[in-house]
Amino acid sequence: QVQLVESGGGLVQAGGSLRLSCAASETIFGISTMGWYRQAPGKQRELVATITRGGIRNYAESVKGRFGISRDDARGTVSLQMDSLKPEDTAVYYCNAVIFNKNYWGQGTQVTVSS
């Protein structure tokens, strides 16, 4: 079974930065798209950013210019650098990986941005 473990969440003030990381519990081959999603209380889970195996990045309009996604295939990790954080970024952030046409999810890490 595949385990994705997130880290890096926390509490920051508006304008601050956080870096989220996600790592597979073991070496995994065949990871295609990796990404980050988030879910705020009372709202649906939404896409934040994705990155393909070829390095093509896609961002939600609300985070463009502030967040940066990267991956390290050798380590099987994906990271999300979050700068200029806003209170509306507050949510549980989930790591996602598509492996052989299956979706895998991390347990989620809380990001709270205070005003």
C-alpha positions in Angstrom: 0.0 0.0 0.0 1.1 3.5 -0.7 1.4 6.0 2.1 1.9 9.8 1.5 3.0 11.8 4.5 2.7 15.5 4.6 4.7 17.9 6.8 5.3 21.6 7.2 1.8 22.9 8.1 1.4 25.4 10.9 0.2 28.8 12.1 1.5 31.9 10.4 0.5 35.6 10.1 -0.7 37.0 6.9 2.2 37.8 4.6 4.2 34.9 6.0 5.5 31.8 4.3 5.3 28.0 4.8 6.7 25.1 2.9 4.8 21.9 2.7 6.4 18.6 1.8 5.0 15.2 1.0 7.0 12.0 0.9 6.1 8.4 0.0 6.6 5.8 2.6 8.8 3.9 0.2 10.3 4.2 -3.3 7.5 4.3 -5.8 8.0 4.0 -9.6 5.5 5.3 -12.1 4.3 8.4 -10.4 2.6 10.7 -12.9 1.0 13.9 -11.7 1.6 15.0 -8.1 -0.2 17.9 -6.5 -1.7 19.7 -3.5 -5.3 20.2 -2.7 -7.0 22.0 0.2 -10.2 21.9 2.0 -11.6 24.7 4.2 -14.3 24.1 6.8 -17.7 23.8 5.1 -16.2 23.8 1.7 -15.3 21.3 -1.0 -11.8 20.2 -1.6 -10.1 22.2 -4.3 -7.1 22.0 -6.4 -4.2 24.2 -5.4 -1.4 23.1 -7.6 -0.2 20.1 -9.7 3.0 19.2 -11.4 3.3 16.5 -14.1 6.1 14.1 -14.5 7.5 16.4 -17.2 7.4 19.4 -14.9 4.4 21.1 -16.3 2.8 23.2 -13.5 -0.8 24.1 -13.0 -2.1 26.5 -10.3 -5.4 27.6 -9.0 -6.0 31.2 -10.0 -6.1 32.3 -6.3 -2.6 31.2 -5.6 -0.8 32.1 -8.9 2.3 34.2 -8.2 2.4 33.2 -4.5 2.7 29.4 -4.4 5.3 27.3 -6.1 5.2 23.5 -6.6 8.1 21.3 -7.1 9.0 17.6 -7.2 11.9 15.3 -6.7 11.4 12.0 -8.5 14.5 10.4 -7.1 13.0 10.9 -3.6 9.4 10.6 -4.5 8.5 13.9 -3.0 6.4 16.9 -3.9 6.7 20.3 -2.1 4.6 23.4 -2.0 6.3 26.7 -1.2 3.7 29.2 0.0 4.5 32.9 0.1 2.5 35.9 0.9 -0.1 33.8 2.7 -3.6 35.2 3.2 -6.2 34.3 5.8 -8.3 32.7 3.0 -5.5 30.2 2.4 -6.4 28.6 5.8 -7.4 25.0 5.2 -6.3 21.4 5.5 -3.8 20.7 2.7 -3.6 17.3 1.2 -0.9 15.8 -0.9 -2.0 13.8 -4.0 -0.2 11.5 -6.3 -1.4 9.6 -9.4 0.3 6.2 -9.6 -0.7 3.8 -12.3 -4.0 5.5 -12.8 -4.9 5.5 -9.1 -5.2 8.4 -6.8 -3.4 8.4 -3.5 -3.9 11.0 -0.7 -2.0 12.1 2.3 -3.6 12.5 5.7 -3.6 16.3 5.5 -1.8 19.0 7.2 -3.4 22.1 8.7 -2.4 25.6 7.5 -3.8 28.5 9.5 -3.1 32.1 8.4 -4.0 34.8 10.9 -4.8 38.4 10.0 
